[in-house]
Amino acid sequence: MTAADDILQDRGTLLTMRQANKWLDGRKIINMADLTIKKGRIIGVVGDNGYGKTVLLKMMAGLMEQDSGEIVRYTKEISFVLSGRSFYPWMRVMDALKYYRDFYDDFDINRAQQLIGESALEPDRKIRLLSTGQQERLCLILALARNSRLYLMDEPLNGIDPPFKKDFKKFLLANLPEDASVVMATHLLKELEYLFDEVLFVTGYGIRQMETEEIREKYHQSVEDYYMEVVRCEKV
Ligand SMILES: Nc1ncnc2c1ncn2[C@@H]1O[C@H](COP(=O)(O)OP(=O)(O)OP(=O)(O)O)[C@@H](O)[C@H]1O
């Protein structure tokens, strides 16, 4: 790390991307991505289908490497929320907890068990037999029971029921370590934009990072309207 990087770390920066590019199957998916993830922020990742939100999250997690440009992670404590399909077919809820305990030093199995109990998930139930929403809830619990600095979530609430969606902010804030940040890809803008401090718009030509307060106060629009009426209409 350079001296300038040390200063960024002191100011609470968790991750930066500078002019990061990613090609897949000969197509440029991520184009000159510039972004900064600071501590204590909840950040939405918004973009049309296939524009590269998942690829961007995987690059942040280090699961996909950039082809050019720079990604600096100022923390190793990054928790990626898996999907329910990530588990072996034989696994029960309790097996997933033990798997996480054995795999991650920062996983608090007691905390996970408590959250499983509060969610009415049965510890002996096979994960593949859970509903989509129950699987998503399990994956969220597994990720949040890790003591991380950065939580990466790829459409975590698609199958989840309206009451939990409504309580999600409370659930998240109650279970996030202090000063941790969340980066969350979602199409549920109407329901979730109230959560976001910032938004990363993933467009066909690059990434645009904006404060939600700026969108609301300067442009007098909701994030969804701003995305639909401004960002999606821009041509570069
Ligand atoms: N491993 C891979 N190999 C080849 N192409 C891939 C791979 N992963 C993703 N892609 C392609 O990259 C593009 C972006 O995919 P990605 O899953 O990031 O989109 P997304 O914005 O998350 O979409 P959605 O909103 O539908 O979930 C797509 O065209 C996809 O087909």
The ligand as an ORCA input file, in Angstrom:
! r2SCAN-3c Opt
* xyz 0 1
  N     -18.881    -16.517    -15.564
  C     -19.356    -15.869    -16.630
  N     -18.931    -16.155    -17.871
  C     -19.394    -15.505    -18.952
  N     -20.294    -14.500    -18.892
  C     -20.754    -14.171    -17.690
  C     -20.325    -14.818    -16.482
  N     -20.950    -14.256    -15.418
  C     -21.739    -13.297    -15.944
  N     -21.629    -13.234    -17.276
  C     -22.310    -12.295    -18.176
  O     -22.039    -10.990    -17.705
  C     -23.187    -10.158    -17.850
  C     -23.517     -9.545    -16.507
  O     -23.991    -10.570    -15.633
  P     -24.467    -10.261    -14.156
  O     -24.926    -11.544    -13.590
  O     -23.399     -9.519    -13.439
  O     -25.690     -9.276    -14.425
  P     -26.678     -8.612    -13.348
  O     -26.619     -7.140    -13.551
  O     -26.377     -9.137    -11.993
  O     -28.055     -9.164    -13.905
  P     -29.458     -9.506    -13.164
  O     -30.097     -8.215    -12.814
  O     -30.209    -10.234    -14.224
  O     -29.138    -10.384    -11.970
  C     -24.282    -11.043    -18.416
  O     -24.352    -10.828    -19.795
  C     -23.822    -12.444    -18.108
  O     -24.271    -13.347    -19.088
*
